[in-house]
Amino acid sequence: MTIAEIDLLLIDGTQGALALTDSKVTLVVNVASQCGLTPQYEGLVRLHDTYLEKGLVVLGVPCNQFMAQEPGSHEEIATFCSNNYGVDFPMTEKIEVNGEGRHALYEALTPVADSEGHSGDIRWNFEKFLIGRDGAVIGRFSPTVEPGDEAIISAIEAALIA
């Protein structure tokens, strides 16, 4: 099973969130509306807008597991993201990224280590995973690594031409 085949709803309740990523380079980010890192939405929108035509999908995955910083309903999350940050990339339903209720997507992602050697549980909101067109995880980036960081940009650009 590839990541694109994992069942995950879009924030509006429709099926096939991960089908949108099939044969695309995808940046998966667990997001939250009330976090100190929430302004990273601006950089995520820039990435999406800059690389969409070349085959990048940014996928926001709301999660309320870190100090309850994503408490809203799906409708409230979508409205907040659109109104405050102009989010126009796909967003999924709210899921769990750690623990017994960890979603299958994060079961597939969390074994991958970042550049500092961290694998396993998601540490905080805005941890990022870059997935290649073939569905393989290319890289993992700490929550504090900004979307415009050279490491992310270089990895995206390399994946897009691969």
C-alpha positions in Angstrom: 0.0 0.0 0.0 1.3 3.4 -0.9 0.7 6.6 1.1 -1.8 7.7 -1.6 -3.9 4.7 -0.8 -4.3 5.4 2.9 -7.8 6.4 3.8 -8.0 10.0 5.0 -10.8 12.5 4.6 -10.4 16.1 3.5 -11.5 18.8 6.0 -14.8 19.1 4.2 -15.6 15.5 4.8 -15.0 14.2 1.3 -12.9 11.1 0.7 -9.5 10.8 -0.8 -7.3 13.4 0.8 -4.2 11.3 0.1 -5.3 10.4 -3.4 -4.5 14.0 -4.2 -0.9 13.2 -3.5 -0.6 10.3 -6.0 2.4 10.9 -8.3 3.0 14.3 -6.8 5.8 15.5 -4.5 4.0 16.1 -1.2 4.9 18.1 1.9 2.8 16.7 4.8 2.6 19.0 7.8 0.7 18.5 11.1 -0.8 21.9 11.8 -2.6 23.8 14.6 -4.3 27.2 14.7 -3.3 28.3 18.2 0.4 27.5 18.2 3.4 29.8 18.3 4.4 28.2 15.0 1.1 28.9 13.3 2.6 31.8 11.2 4.4 29.0 9.3 1.1 28.8 7.3 2.4 31.9 5.4 5.5 30.0 4.2 3.5 26.9 3.4 1.1 28.9 1.2 4.2 30.4 -0.5 5.6 26.9 -1.2 2.3 25.7 -2.5 1.8 28.6 -4.8 5.4 28.6 -6.0 5.7 24.9 -6.8 2.1 23.8 -7.5 2.5 23.9 -11.3 5.6 21.8 -11.0 3.9 19.1 -9.1 4.1 19.9 -5.3 1.1 19.4 -3.0 1.3 20.9 0.5 -1.1 18.9 2.7 -2.1 20.3 6.1 -3.1 17.8 8.7 -4.8 19.4 11.8 -4.0 17.8 15.1 -5.1 18.7 18.6 -2.6 16.5 20.5 -0.1 19.3 21.5 -1.5 21.4 24.3 -4.9 21.4 22.6 -3.8 24.0 20.1 -6.2 22.9 17.4 -9.5 22.7 19.3 -11.9 23.9 16.6 -14.3 22.0 14.4 -13.3 21.3 10.8 -15.4 24.3 9.7 -13.7 26.6 12.2 -10.2 25.3 11.2 -10.9 25.8 7.5 -12.3 29.3 8.1 -9.4 30.4 10.3 -6.8 29.1 7.8 -8.4 30.8 4.9 -9.2 34.1 6.5 -5.9 34.6 8.4 -3.4 33.0 6.1 -5.1 32.5 2.7 -4.6 28.8 2.9 -5.5 27.3 -0.5 -3.7 24.0 -0.2 -5.7 20.8 0.8 -6.4 20.3 4.5 -7.5 17.0 6.0 -9.8 16.0 8.8 -8.3 16.4 12.3 -6.4 13.3 13.3 -4.0 11.9 15.9 -0.3 11.7 15.0 1.0 10.0 18.2 -0.2 7.3 20.6 -2.6 4.4 20.3 -4.9 6.4 18.1 -2.1 7.4 15.6 -3.5 7.5 12.1 -2.2 5.1 9.5 -0.5 8.0 7.6 1.7 8.8 10.6 2.3 5.1 11.2 4.0 5.2 7.8 5.8 8.5 8.3 7.2 8.4 11.8 9.8 5.7 11.4 11.7 8.1 9.1 14.5 10.1 10.9 15.2 13.8 10.4 18.7 15.3 9.8 19.3 15.2 13.6 18.4 11.5 13.8 15.0 11.9 15.4 12.5 9.3 14.4 9.3 8.1 16.1 6.8 10.3 17.7 5.9 13.7 16.3 7.5 16.3 18.6 5.2 19.3 18.0 2.9 21.1 15.6 4.3 21.8 12.2 6.6 18.8 11.8 7.1 18.2 8.1 7.5 15.2 5.9 8.5 15.4 2.2 7.2 12.5 0.1 8.4 11.7 -3.4 6.2 11.0 -6.5 6.7 7.3 -5.8 5.2 7.6 -2.3 8.5 7.1 -0.5 9.4 9.5 2.3 12.3 11.7 1.2 12.8 13.8 4.3 11.6 14.8 7.7 12.0 18.3 9.1 11.7 19.5 12.7 8.8 21.8 13.6 11.1 24.8 14.0 12.5 24.4 10.5 10.6 27.1 8.5 8.9 26.2 5.2 11.3 28.6 3.4 14.4 27.0 4.9 17.1 26.1 2.3 17.0 22.4 3.4 13.3 22.2 2.6 13.5 24.2 -0.7 16.5 22.1 -1.9 14.7 18.8 -1.1 11.5 19.9 -2.8 13.4 21.1 -5.9 15.4 17.9 -6.1 12.3 15.8 -5.7 10.4 17.7 -8.4 13.1 17.1 -11.0 13.7 13.4 -10.0 
